[in-house]
Amino acid sequence: MLVTFHSRAYADITLFGDVAQALLRMMGHSATVPGALLAADIPAARARLQTALAAHSATPQADAGDEEEQEEEEKEPPTPLSLRALPLLDLLDASARAGCDVMWD
């Protein structure tokens, strides 16, 4: 599943469903798709997301028990959630400045 975030103040952002739902939960939303965030609620949601991302990146990742999985992880490290969230943070910033609501489906 893909989730696309829309705002009149920024280009559409499309994320994988599991990543999008995790970020929505971090913002304090129920992670339901489709959904919306009112312009007045964006600053608080962005602050919660930023705090949760900082806590998430400070948490050490669990070690994989299988040697093959470790070898695969060494070849291509997973993209951190904080990096995947950057386009959404930009969308939230632009929407807050313009006073636009954010919707996703």
C-alpha positions in Angstrom: 0.0 0.0 0.0 1.1 3.5 -0.7 0.0 6.6 1.1 0.0 10.0 -0.6 0.1 13.3 1.4 -1.6 16.3 -0.2 -1.4 20.0 0.5 -2.0 23.1 -1.5 1.2 24.5 -0.2 3.6 21.7 -1.3 4.0 18.9 -3.9 2.4 15.6 -3.1 4.5 13.1 -1.0 4.1 9.4 -1.5 5.4 6.9 1.2 5.1 3.2 1.7 2.1 2.4 3.9 4.0 1.1 6.9 6.3 4.1 6.9 3.4 6.5 6.5 1.4 4.9 9.3 4.4 4.9 11.6 4.9 8.6 11.0 1.2 9.4 11.5 1.3 7.6 14.8 4.4 9.6 15.8 2.4 12.8 15.0 -0.3 11.6 17.5 -2.8 10.6 14.8 -4.6 7.3 14.6 -2.9 6.4 11.4 -6.1 5.9 9.5 -6.0 6.2 5.8 -7.6 8.4 4.4 -7.2 11.2 6.9 -6.6 14.9 7.4 -4.8 17.3 9.6 -6.2 20.8 10.1 -3.8 23.7 9.5 -4.2 24.8 13.2 -3.1 21.3 14.4 0.0 21.1 12.1 2.6 22.8 14.5 1.8 20.5 17.4 1.8 17.4 15.2 5.1 18.4 13.6 6.6 18.9 17.1 5.4 15.5 18.2 6.8 13.9 15.1 10.2 15.6 15.5 10.4 14.5 19.2 9.4 10.9 18.3 12.0 10.7 15.5 14.7 11.9 17.8 13.8 9.2 20.4 13.5 6.6 17.6 17.0 7.4 16.3 18.5 7.3 19.8 17.1 3.7 20.3 19.7 1.1 19.3 18.5 -1.3 16.6 18.1 -5.0 17.5 20.7 -7.4 16.3 19.7 -10.0 13.7 20.5 -13.5 14.9 21.0 -15.0 11.5 24.3 -14.5 9.8 22.8 -14.3 6.3 20.5 -11.5 7.4 23.5 -9.7 8.9 25.4 -10.0 5.6 22.5 -8.6 3.7 22.2 -5.7 6.1 25.9 -5.0 5.8 25.5 -4.7 2.0 22.6 -2.2 2.1 21.8 -0.6 5.4 18.1 0.3 5.8 17.1 3.9 5.3 16.5 5.5 8.7 13.0 6.6 9.5 14.2 10.1 10.2 15.5 10.4 6.7 12.3 9.0 5.2 10.4 11.6 7.2 12.2 14.6 5.7 9.8 15.2 2.8 6.8 15.0 5.1 8.4 17.4 7.5 9.0 19.8 4.6 5.3 19.4 3.6 4.2 20.1 7.2 6.4 23.2 7.4 5.1 24.6 4.1 1.5 23.9 5.0 1.9 25.5 8.4 3.3 28.7 6.9 0.6 28.9 4.3 -2.2 27.9 6.7 -3.2 24.9 4.5 -4.7 21.6 5.7 -2.9 18.3 5.0 -4.8 15.3 3.7 -3.6 11.8 2.9 -5.1 8.8 1.1 
